[in-house]
């Protein structure tokens, strides 16, 4: 009986997972581009969720300003 080589089996499994994850990353990027927000307005439900989380984690604190920045820009 011809046993499969463990190195080649592991390499082919690694490549299969890498290809699958690359494909899923591409799909997520395309969906993000298709469904991106057009208006530039920050969603009120997002601000409410952020405020609720801040109140739960740090009682007495509140969010005063929410800004959206582009990825890669320094603050």
PyMOL Python script that loads the backbone (N, CA, C, O; Angstrom):
from pymol import cmd

cmd.read_pdbstr("""\
ATOM      1  N   UNK A   1       0.848  -1.172   0.000  1.00  0.00           N
ATOM      2  CA  UNK A   1       0.000   0.000   0.000  1.00  0.00           C
ATOM      3  C   UNK A   1       0.898   1.241   0.000  1.00  0.00           C
ATOM      4  O   UNK A   1       1.935   1.275   0.662  1.00  0.00           O
ATOM      5  N   UNK A   2       0.486   2.228  -0.735  1.00  0.00           N
ATOM      6  CA  UNK A   2       1.260   3.453  -0.880  1.00  0.00           C
ATOM      7  C   UNK A   2       0.753   4.493   0.122  1.00  0.00           C
ATOM      8  O   UNK A   2      -0.330   5.047  -0.066  1.00  0.00           O
ATOM      9  N   UNK A   3       1.525   4.766   1.189  1.00  0.00           N
ATOM     10  CA  UNK A   3       1.137   5.737   2.206  1.00  0.00           C
ATOM     11  C   UNK A   3       1.433   7.148   1.712  1.00  0.00           C
ATOM     12  O   UNK A   3       2.474   7.385   1.100  1.00  0.00           O
ATOM     13  N   UNK A   4       0.510   8.101   1.978  1.00  0.00           N
ATOM     14  CA  UNK A   4       0.773   9.488   1.566  1.00  0.00           C
ATOM     15  C   UNK A   4       1.904  10.096   2.400  1.00  0.00           C
ATOM     16  O   UNK A   4       2.054   9.796   3.584  1.00  0.00           O
ATOM     17  N   UNK A   5       2.666  10.926   1.776  1.00  0.00           N
ATOM     18  CA  UNK A   5       3.758  11.618   2.445  1.00  0.00           C
ATOM     19  C   UNK A   5       3.163  12.680   3.369  1.00  0.00           C
ATOM     20  O   UNK A   5       2.350  13.492   2.929  1.00  0.00           O
ATOM     21  N   UNK A   6       3.555  12.686   4.634  1.00  0.00           N
ATOM     22  CA  UNK A   6       2.996  13.605   5.615  1.00  0.00           C
ATOM     23  C   UNK A   6       3.298  15.058   5.262  1.00  0.00           C
ATOM     24  O   UNK A   6       2.460  15.932   5.482  1.00  0.00           O
ATOM     25  N   UNK A   7       4.463  15.321   4.729  1.00  0.00           N
ATOM     26  CA  UNK A   7       4.841  16.692   4.372  1.00  0.00           C
ATOM     27  C   UNK A   7       3.973  17.193   3.223  1.00  0.00           C
ATOM     28  O   UNK A   7       3.465  18.313   3.279  1.00  0.00           O
ATOM     29  N   UNK A   8       3.799  16.393   2.200  1.00  0.00           N
ATOM     30  CA  UNK A   8       2.984  16.840   1.065  1.00  0.00           C
ATOM     31  C   UNK A   8       1.517  16.955   1.451  1.00  0.00           C
ATOM     32  O   UNK A   8       0.816  17.841   0.960  1.00  0.00           O
ATOM     33  N   UNK A   9       1.047  16.077   2.318  1.00  0.00           N
ATOM     34  CA  UNK A   9      -0.333  16.154   2.787  1.00  0.00           C
ATOM     35  C   UNK A   9      -0.554  17.426   3.598  1.00  0.00           C
ATOM     36  O   UNK A   9      -1.566  18.106   3.425  1.00  0.00           O
ATOM     37  N   UNK A  10       0.389  17.750   4.482  1.00  0.00           N
ATOM     38  CA  UNK A  10       0.276  18.968   5.284  1.00  0.00           C
ATOM     39  C   UNK A  10       0.360  20.216   4.415  1.00  0.00           C
ATOM     40  O   UNK A  10      -0.378  21.178   4.630  1.00  0.00           O
ATOM     41  N   UNK A  11       1.258  20.201   3.432  1.00  0.00           N
ATOM     42  CA  UNK A  11       1.395  21.345   2.537  1.00  0.00           C
ATOM     43  C   UNK A  11       0.137  21.565   1.711  1.00  0.00           C
ATOM     44  O   UNK A  11      -0.295  22.703   1.530  1.00  0.00           O
ATOM     45  N   UNK A  12      -0.450  20.489   1.209  1.00  0.00           N
ATOM     46  CA  UNK A  12      -1.663  20.649   0.414  1.00  0.00           C
ATOM     47  C   UNK A  12      -2.835  21.116   1.284  1.00  0.00           C
ATOM     48  O   UNK A  12      -3.666  21.894   0.815  1.00  0.00           O
ATOM     49  N   UNK A  13      -2.920  20.661   2.531  1.00  0.00           N
ATOM     50  CA  UNK A  13      -3.971  21.137   3.438  1.00  0.00           C
ATOM     51  C   UNK A  13      -3.772  22.615   3.763  1.00  0.00           C
ATOM     52  O   UNK A  13      -4.734  23.383   3.801  1.00  0.00           O
ATOM     53  N   UNK A  14      -2.524  23.010   3.996  1.00  0.00           N
ATOM     54  CA  UNK A  14      -2.220  24.415   4.272  1.00  0.00           C
ATOM     55  C   UNK A  14      -2.591  25.292   3.088  1.00  0.00           C
ATOM     56  O   UNK A  14      -3.188  26.355   3.264  1.00  0.00           O
ATOM     57  N   UNK A  15      -2.247  24.860   1.897  1.00  0.00           N
ATOM     58  CA  UNK A  15      -2.582  25.639   0.703  1.00  0.00           C
ATOM     59  C   UNK A  15      -4.088  25.717   0.483  1.00  0.00           C
ATOM     60  O   UNK A  15      -4.600  26.753   0.059  1.00  0.00           O
ATOM     61  N   UNK A  16      -4.796  24.638   0.765  1.00  0.00           N
ATOM     62  CA  UNK A  16      -6.253  24.658   0.620  1.00  0.00           C
ATOM     63  C   UNK A  16      -6.884  25.661   1.574  1.00  0.00           C
ATOM     64  O   UNK A  16      -7.787  26.401   1.185  1.00  0.00           O
ATOM     65  N   UNK A  17      -6.422  25.693   2.811  1.00  0.00           N
ATOM     66  CA  UNK A  17      -6.953  26.647   3.795  1.00  0.00           C
ATOM     67  C   UNK A  17      -6.580  28.067   3.402  1.00  0.00           C
ATOM     68  O   UNK A  17      -7.402  28.976   3.523  1.00  0.00           O
ATOM     69  N   UNK A  18      -5.361  28.273   2.937  1.00  0.00           N
ATOM     70  CA  UNK A  18      -4.926  29.597   2.511  1.00  0.00           C
ATOM     71  C   UNK A  18      -5.761  30.114   1.342  1.00  0.00           C
ATOM     72  O   UNK A  18      -6.144  31.284   1.324  1.00  0.00           O
ATOM     73  N   UNK A  19      -6.041  29.269   0.389  1.00  0.00           N
ATOM     74  CA  UNK A  19      -6.867  29.658  -0.759  1.00  0.00           C
ATOM     75  C   UNK A  19      -8.292  29.966  -0.313  1.00  0.00           C
ATOM     76  O   UNK A  19      -8.888  30.942  -0.769  1.00  0.00           O
ATOM     77  N   UNK A  20      -8.838  29.142   0.572  1.00  0.00           N
ATOM     78  CA  UNK A  20     -10.198  29.373   1.053  1.00  0.00           C
ATOM     79  C   UNK A  20     -10.292  30.688   1.824  1.00  0.00           C
ATOM     80  O   UNK A  20     -11.231  31.457   1.618  1.00  0.00           O
ATOM     81  N   UNK A  21      -9.339  30.952   2.701  1.00  0.00           N
ATOM     82  CA  UNK A  21      -9.374  32.199   3.466  1.00  0.00           C
ATOM     83  C   UNK A  21      -9.154  33.424   2.576  1.00  0.00           C
ATOM     84  O   UNK A  21      -9.737  34.481   2.819  1.00  0.00           O
ATOM     85  N   UNK A  22      -8.322  33.286   1.556  1.00  0.00           N
ATOM     86  CA  UNK A  22      -8.122  34.390   0.617  1.00  0.00           C
ATOM     87  C   UNK A  22      -9.402  34.684  -0.152  1.00  0.00           C
ATOM     88  O   UNK A  22      -9.751  35.843  -0.375  1.00  0.00           O
ATOM     89  N   UNK A  23     -10.093  33.635  -0.554  1.00  0.00           N
ATOM     90  CA  UNK A  23     -11.362  33.816  -1.262  1.00  0.00           C
ATOM     91  C   UNK A  23     -12.389  34.493  -0.364  1.00  0.00           C
ATOM     92  O   UNK A  23     -13.095  35.399  -0.805  1.00  0.00           O
ATOM     93  N   UNK A  24     -12.480  34.057   0.904  1.00  0.00           N
ATOM     94  CA  UNK A  24     -13.428  34.676   1.825  1.00  0.00           C
ATOM     95  C   UNK A  24     -13.079  36.138   2.103  1.00  0.00           C
ATOM     96  O   UNK A  24     -13.978  36.969   2.231  1.00  0.00           O
ATOM     97  N   UNK A  25     -11.801  36.462   2.197  1.00  0.00           N
ATOM     98  CA  UNK A  25     -11.386  37.851   2.394  1.00  0.00           C
ATOM     99  C   UNK A  25     -11.787  38.701   1.195  1.00  0.00           C
ATOM    100  O   UNK A  25     -12.215  39.844   1.360  1.00  0.00           O
ATOM    101  N   UNK A  26     -11.653  38.159   0.007  1.00  0.00           N
ATOM    102  CA  UNK A  26     -12.058  38.875  -1.198  1.00  0.00           C
ATOM    103  C   UNK A  26     -13.566  39.109  -1.211  1.00  0.00           C
ATOM    104  O   UNK A  26     -14.023  40.195  -1.568  1.00  0.00           O
ATOM    105  N   UNK A  27     -14.335  38.103  -0.827  1.00  0.00           N
ATOM    106  CA  UNK A  27     -15.795  38.243  -0.779  1.00  0.00           C
ATOM    107  C   UNK A  27     -16.191  39.307   0.233  1.00  0.00           C
ATOM    108  O   UNK A  27     -17.072  40.121  -0.046  1.00  0.00           O
ATOM    109  N   UNK A  28     -15.562  39.319   1.402  1.00  0.00           N
ATOM    110  CA  UNK A  28     -15.881  40.317   2.419  1.00  0.00           C
ATOM    111  C   UNK A  28     -15.525  41.716   1.938  1.00  0.00           C
ATOM    112  O   UNK A  28     -16.264  42.667   2.190  1.00  0.00           O
ATOM    113  N   UNK A  29     -14.395  41.847   1.247  1.00  0.00           N
ATOM    114  CA  UNK A  29     -14.003  43.156   0.713  1.00  0.00           C
ATOM    115  C   UNK A  29     -15.003  43.653  -0.328  1.00  0.00           C
ATOM    116  O   UNK A  29     -15.362  44.830  -0.336  1.00  0.00           O
ATOM    117  N   UNK A  30     -15.450  42.758  -1.201  1.00  0.00           N
ATOM    118  CA  UNK A  30     -16.435  43.131  -2.228  1.00  0.00           C
ATOM    119  C   UNK A  30     -17.756  43.526  -1.570  1.00  0.00           C
ATOM    120  O   UNK A  30     -18.360  44.528  -1.951  1.00  0.00           O
ATOM    121  N   UNK A  31     -18.208  42.747  -0.585  1.00  0.00           N
ATOM    122  CA  UNK A  31     -19.452  43.086   0.103  1.00  0.00           C
ATOM    123  C   UNK A  31     -19.332  44.412   0.849  1.00  0.00           C
ATOM    124  O   UNK A  31     -20.283  45.193   0.875  1.00  0.00           O
ATOM    125  N   UNK A  32     -18.192  44.670   1.447  1.00  0.00           N
ATOM    126  CA  UNK A  32     -17.978  45.949   2.111  1.00  0.00           C
ATOM    127  C   UNK A  32     -18.017  47.112   1.143  1.00  0.00           C
ATOM    128  O   UNK A  32     -18.510  48.191   1.472  1.00  0.00           O
ATOM    129  N   UNK A  33     -17.494  46.889  -0.054  1.00  0.00           N
ATOM    130  CA  UNK A  33     -17.519  47.936  -1.071  1.00  0.00           C
ATOM    131  C   UNK A  33     -18.936  48.159  -1.599  1.00  0.00           C
ATOM    132  O   UNK A  33     -19.344  49.299  -1.822  1.00  0.00           O
ATOM    133  N   UNK A  34     -19.674  47.091  -1.796  1.00  0.00           N
ATOM    134  CA  UNK A  34     -21.038  47.197  -2.328  1.00  0.00           C
ATOM    135  C   UNK A  34     -21.973  47.855  -1.328  1.00  0.00           C
ATOM    136  O   UNK A  34     -22.801  48.686  -1.703  1.00  0.00           O
ATOM    137  N   UNK A  35     -21.847  47.489  -0.054  1.00  0.00           N
ATOM    138  CA  UNK A  35     -22.786  47.974   0.950  1.00  0.00           C
ATOM    139  C   UNK A  35     -22.219  49.080   1.821  1.00  0.00           C
ATOM    140  O   UNK A  35     -22.710  49.290   2.930  1.00  0.00           O
ATOM    141  N   UNK A  36     -21.199  49.798   1.356  1.00  0.00           N
ATOM    142  CA  UNK A  36     -20.643  50.872   2.177  1.00  0.00           C
ATOM    143  C   UNK A  36     -21.648  52.015   2.312  1.00  0.00           C
ATOM    144  O   UNK A  36     -22.525  52.208   1.469  1.00  0.00           O
ATOM    145  N   UNK A  37     -21.488  52.755   3.391  1.00  0.00           N
ATOM    146  CA  UNK A  37     -22.396  53.862   3.675  1.00  0.00           C
ATOM    147  C   UNK A  37     -22.062  55.026   2.751  1.00  0.00           C
ATOM    148  O   UNK A  37     -20.901  55.420   2.641  1.00  0.00           O
ATOM    149  N   UNK A  38     -23.053  55.565   2.101  1.00  0.00           N
ATOM    150  CA  UNK A  38     -22.850  56.604   1.105  1.00  0.00           C
ATOM    151  C   UNK A  38     -22.874  58.013   1.695  1.00  0.00           C
ATOM    152  O   UNK A  38     -22.192  58.900   1.183  1.00  0.00           O
ATOM    153  N   UNK A  39     -23.631  58.233   2.741  1.00  0.00           N
ATOM    154  CA  UNK A  39     -23.897  59.590   3.202  1.00  0.00           C
ATOM    155  C   UNK A  39     -22.795  60.192   4.062  1.00  0.00           C
ATOM    156  O   UNK A  39     -22.699  61.416   4.149  1.00  0.00           O
ATOM    157  N   UNK A  40     -21.975  59.391   4.689  1.00  0.00           N
ATOM    158  CA  UNK A  40     -20.973  59.921   5.592  1.00  0.00           C
ATOM    159  C   UNK A  40     -21.514  60.179   6.986  1.00  0.00           C
ATOM    160  O   UNK A  40     -20.760  60.590   7.868  1.00  0.00           O
ATOM    161  N   UNK A  41     -22.794  59.951   7.207  1.00  0.00           N
ATOM    162  CA  UNK A  41     -23.403  60.114   8.524  1.00  0.00           C
ATOM    163  C   UNK A  41     -23.095  58.897   9.379  1.00  0.00           C
ATOM    164  O   UNK A  41     -23.029  57.774   8.879  1.00  0.00           O
ATOM    165  N   UNK A  42     -22.909  59.128  10.670  1.00  0.00           N
ATOM    166  CA  UNK A  42     -22.682  58.029  11.599  1.00  0.00           C
ATOM    167  C   UNK A  42     -24.043  57.522  12.071  1.00  0.00           C
ATOM    168  O   UNK A  42     -24.917  58.309  12.435  1.00  0.00           O
ATOM    169  N   UNK A  43     -24.210  56.222  12.062  1.00  0.00           N
ATOM    170  CA  UNK A  43     -25.469  55.576  12.389  1.00  0.00           C
ATOM    171  C   UNK A  43     -25.843  55.823  13.849  1.00  0.00           C
ATOM    172  O   UNK A  43     -25.019  55.643  14.746  1.00  0.00           O
ATOM    173  N   UNK A  44     -27.090  56.235  14.082  1.00  0.00           N
ATOM    174  CA  UNK A  44     -27.547  56.534  15.435  1.00  0.00           C
ATOM    175  C   UNK A  44     -27.561  55.280  16.309  1.00  0.00           C
ATOM    176  O   UNK A  44     -27.283  55.360  17.505  1.00  0.00           O
ATOM    177  N   UNK A  45     -27.877  54.132  15.729  1.00  0.00           N
ATOM    178  CA  UNK A  45     -27.888  52.901  16.524  1.00  0.00           C
ATOM    179  C   UNK A  45     -26.475  52.521  16.949  1.00  0.00           C
ATOM    180  O   UNK A  45     -26.289  51.947  18.022  1.00  0.00           O
ATOM    181  N   UNK A  46     -25.474  52.833  16.122  1.00  0.00           N
ATOM    182  CA  UNK A  46     -24.081  52.581  16.494  1.00  0.00           C
ATOM    183  C   UNK A  46     -23.677  53.466  17.673  1.00  0.00           C
ATOM    184  O   UNK A  46     -23.020  52.995  18.602  1.00  0.00           O
ATOM    185  N   UNK A  47     -24.058  54.723  17.643  1.00  0.00           N
ATOM    186  CA  UNK A  47     -23.736  55.640  18.747  1.00  0.00           C
ATOM    187  C   UNK A  47     -24.443  55.185  20.024  1.00  0.00           C
ATOM    188  O   UNK A  47     -23.858  55.251  21.106  1.00  0.00           O
ATOM    189  N   UNK A  48     -25.689  54.726  19.917  1.00  0.00           N
ATOM    190  CA  UNK A  48     -26.410  54.243  21.092  1.00  0.00           C
ATOM    191  C   UNK A  48     -25.754  52.999  21.670  1.00  0.00           C
ATOM    192  O   UNK A  48     -25.661  52.854  22.889  1.00  0.00           O
ATOM    193  N   UNK A  49     -25.297  52.102  20.804  1.00  0.00           N
ATOM    194  CA  UNK A  49     -24.616  50.893  21.272  1.00  0.00           C
ATOM    195  C   UNK A  49     -23.295  51.238  21.946  1.00  0.00           C
ATOM    196  O   UNK A  49     -22.945  50.652  22.970  1.00  0.00           O
ATOM    197  N   UNK A  50     -22.562  52.187  21.374  1.00  0.00           N
ATOM    198  CA  UNK A  50     -21.314  52.632  21.985  1.00  0.00           C
ATOM    199  C   UNK A  50     -21.560  53.265  23.353  1.00  0.00           C
ATOM    200  O   UNK A  50     -20.834  52.999  24.311  1.00  0.00           O
ATOM    201  N   UNK A  51     -22.582  54.098  23.431  1.00  0.00           N
ATOM    202  CA  UNK A  51     -22.907  54.765  24.697  1.00  0.00           C
ATOM    203  C   UNK A  51     -23.317  53.747  25.759  1.00  0.00           C
ATOM    204  O   UNK A  51     -22.916  53.869  26.916  1.00  0.00           O
ATOM    205  N   UNK A  52     -24.105  52.752  25.383  1.00  0.00           N
ATOM    206  CA  UNK A  52     -24.525  51.721  26.336  1.00  0.00           C
ATOM    207  C   UNK A  52     -23.327  50.922  26.833  1.00  0.00           C
ATOM    208  O   UNK A  52     -23.251  50.579  28.013  1.00  0.00           O
ATOM    209  N   UNK A  53     -22.400  50.628  25.941  1.00  0.00           N
ATOM    210  CA  UNK A  53     -21.205  49.885  26.331  1.00  0.00           C
ATOM    211  C   UNK A  53     -20.335  50.707  27.272  1.00  0.00           C
ATOM    212  O   UNK A  53     -19.821  50.187  28.263  1.00  0.00           O
ATOM    213  N   UNK A  54     -20.171  51.988  26.962  1.00  0.00           N
ATOM    214  CA  UNK A  54     -19.374  52.862  27.826  1.00  0.00           C
ATOM    215  C   UNK A  54     -20.029  52.973  29.202  1.00  0.00           C
ATOM    216  O   UNK A  54     -19.333  52.924  30.216  1.00  0.00           O
ATOM    217  N   UNK A  55     -21.338  53.121  29.255  1.00  0.00           N
ATOM    218  CA  UNK A  55     -22.037  53.228  30.541  1.00  0.00           C
ATOM    219  C   UNK A  55     -21.903  51.948  31.353  1.00  0.00           C
ATOM    220  O   UNK A  55     -21.813  51.996  32.580  1.00  0.00           O
ATOM    221  N   UNK A  56     -21.888  50.810  30.678  1.00  0.00           N
ATOM    222  CA  UNK A  56     -21.761  49.531  31.384  1.00  0.00           C
ATOM    223  C   UNK A  56     -20.346  49.341  31.924  1.00  0.00           C
ATOM    224  O   UNK A  56     -20.163  48.876  33.050  1.00  0.00           O
ATOM    225  N   UNK A  57     -19.352  49.699  31.123  1.00  0.00           N
ATOM    226  CA  UNK A  57     -17.971  49.479  31.516  1.00  0.00           C
ATOM    227  C   UNK A  57     -17.437  50.557  32.458  1.00  0.00           C
ATOM    228  O   UNK A  57     -16.674  50.267  33.379  1.00  0.00           O
ATOM    229  N   UNK A  58     -17.847  51.807  32.217  1.00  0.00           N
ATOM    230  CA  UNK A  58     -17.353  52.934  33.021  1.00  0.00           C
ATOM    231  C   UNK A  58     -18.526  53.839  33.385  1.00  0.00           C
ATOM    232  O   UNK A  58     -18.776  54.830  32.700  1.00  0.00           O
ATOM    233  N   UNK A  59     -19.251  53.506  34.461  1.00  0.00           N
ATOM    234  CA  UNK A  59     -20.419  54.318  34.838  1.00  0.00           C
ATOM    235  C   UNK A  59     -20.033  55.772  35.083  1.00  0.00           C
ATOM    236  O   UNK A  59     -19.003  56.067  35.689  1.00  0.00           O
ATOM    237  N   UNK A  60     -20.883  56.671  34.599  1.00  0.00           N
ATOM    238  CA  UNK A  60     -20.641  58.093  34.768  1.00  0.00           C
ATOM    239  C   UNK A  60     -19.982  58.742  33.568  1.00  0.00           C
ATOM    240  O   UNK A  60     -20.044  59.962  33.415  1.00  0.00           O
ATOM    241  N   UNK A  61     -19.349  57.946  32.711  1.00  0.00           N
ATOM    242  CA  UNK A  61     -18.720  58.487  31.510  1.00  0.00           C
ATOM    243  C   UNK A  61     -19.746  58.552  30.385  1.00  0.00           C
ATOM    244  O   UNK A  61     -20.726  57.807  30.382  1.00  0.00           O
ATOM    245  N   UNK A  62     -19.512  59.449  29.433  1.00  0.00           N
ATOM    246  CA  UNK A  62     -20.384  59.499  28.266  1.00  0.00           C
ATOM    247  C   UNK A  62     -19.574  59.863  27.038  1.00  0.00           C
ATOM    248  O   UNK A  62     -18.496  60.451  27.137  1.00  0.00           O
ATOM    249  N   UNK A  63     -20.100  59.510  25.892  1.00  0.00           N
ATOM    250  CA  UNK A  63     -19.446  59.818  24.620  1.00  0.00           C
ATOM    251  C   UNK A  63     -19.862  61.224  24.219  1.00  0.00           C
ATOM    252  O   UNK A  63     -21.051  61.539  24.186  1.00  0.00           O
ATOM    253  N   UNK A  64     -18.881  62.071  23.914  1.00  0.00           N
ATOM    254  CA  UNK A  64     -19.202  63.443  23.526  1.00  0.00           C
ATOM    255  C   UNK A  64     -19.029  63.683  22.033  1.00  0.00           C
ATOM    256  O   UNK A  64     -19.686  64.559  21.469  1.00  0.00           O
ATOM    257  N   UNK A  65     -18.139  62.904  21.373  1.00  0.00           N
ATOM    258  CA  UNK A  65     -17.929  63.119  19.947  1.00  0.00           C
ATOM    259  C   UNK A  65     -17.485  61.801  19.312  1.00  0.00           C
ATOM    260  O   UNK A  65     -16.639  61.087  19.850  1.00  0.00           O
ATOM    261  N   UNK A  66     -18.071  61.500  18.163  1.00  0.00           N
ATOM    262  CA  UNK A  66     -17.703  60.310  17.409  1.00  0.00           C
ATOM    263  C   UNK A  66     -17.249  60.773  16.034  1.00  0.00           C
ATOM    264  O   UNK A  66     -17.991  61.451  15.323  1.00  0.00           O
ATOM    265  N   UNK A  67     -16.029  60.404  15.660  1.00  0.00           N
ATOM    266  CA  UNK A  67     -15.491  60.780  14.355  1.00  0.00           C
ATOM    267  C   UNK A  67     -15.079  59.530  13.602  1.00  0.00           C
ATOM    268  O   UNK A  67     -14.603  58.565  14.199  1.00  0.00           O
ATOM    269  N   UNK A  68     -15.260  59.549  12.312  1.00  0.00           N
ATOM    270  CA  UNK A  68     -14.810  58.459  11.473  1.00  0.00           C
ATOM    271  C   UNK A  68     -13.510  58.890  10.799  1.00  0.00           C
ATOM    272  O   UNK A  68     -13.427  59.984  10.239  1.00  0.00           O
ATOM    273  N   UNK A  69     -12.511  58.039  10.854  1.00  0.00           N
ATOM    274  CA  UNK A  69     -11.236  58.324  10.198  1.00  0.00           C
ATOM    275  C   UNK A  69     -10.975  57.255   9.159  1.00  0.00           C
ATOM    276  O   UNK A  69     -11.496  56.142   9.239  1.00  0.00           O
ATOM    277  N   UNK A  70     -10.167  57.608   8.194  1.00  0.00           N
ATOM    278  CA  UNK A  70      -9.790  56.633   7.181  1.00  0.00           C
ATOM    279  C   UNK A  70      -8.723  55.710   7.722  1.00  0.00           C
ATOM    280  O   UNK A  70      -7.924  56.095   8.576  1.00  0.00           O
ATOM    281  N   UNK A  71      -8.715  54.496   7.224  1.00  0.00           N
ATOM    282  CA  UNK A  71      -7.722  53.519   7.655  1.00  0.00           C
ATOM    283  C   UNK A  71      -6.340  53.999   7.234  1.00  0.00           C
ATOM    284  O   UNK A  71      -6.144  54.473   6.115  1.00  0.00           O
ATOM    285  N   UNK A  72      -5.388  53.867   8.148  1.00  0.00           N
ATOM    286  CA  UNK A  72      -4.021  54.242   7.850  1.00  0.00           C
ATOM    287  C   UNK A  72      -3.668  55.672   8.189  1.00  0.00           C
ATOM    288  O   UNK A  72      -2.494  56.042   8.150  1.00  0.00           O
ATOM    289  N   UNK A  73      -4.661  56.489   8.522  1.00  0.00           N
ATOM    290  CA  UNK A  73      -4.357  57.868   8.885  1.00  0.00           C
ATOM    291  C   UNK A  73      -4.040  57.934  10.376  1.00  0.00           C
ATOM    292  O   UNK A  73      -4.656  57.241  11.186  1.00  0.00           O
ATOM    293  N   UNK A  74      -3.077  58.772  10.723  1.00  0.00           N
ATOM    294  CA  UNK A  74      -2.718  58.904  12.129  1.00  0.00           C
ATOM    295  C   UNK A  74      -3.593  59.967  12.782  1.00  0.00           C
ATOM    296  O   UNK A  74      -3.996  60.940  12.146  1.00  0.00           O
ATOM    297  N   UNK A  75      -3.874  59.759  14.061  1.00  0.00           N
ATOM    298  CA  UNK A  75      -4.734  60.705  14.792  1.00  0.00           C
ATOM    299  C   UNK A  75      -3.912  61.799  15.417  1.00  0.00           C
ATOM    300  O   UNK A  75      -4.461  62.686  16.071  1.00  0.00           O
TER     301      UNK A  75
END
""", "prot")
cmd.dss("prot")
cmd.show_as("cartoon", "prot")
cmd.util.cbc("prot")
cmd.orient("prot")
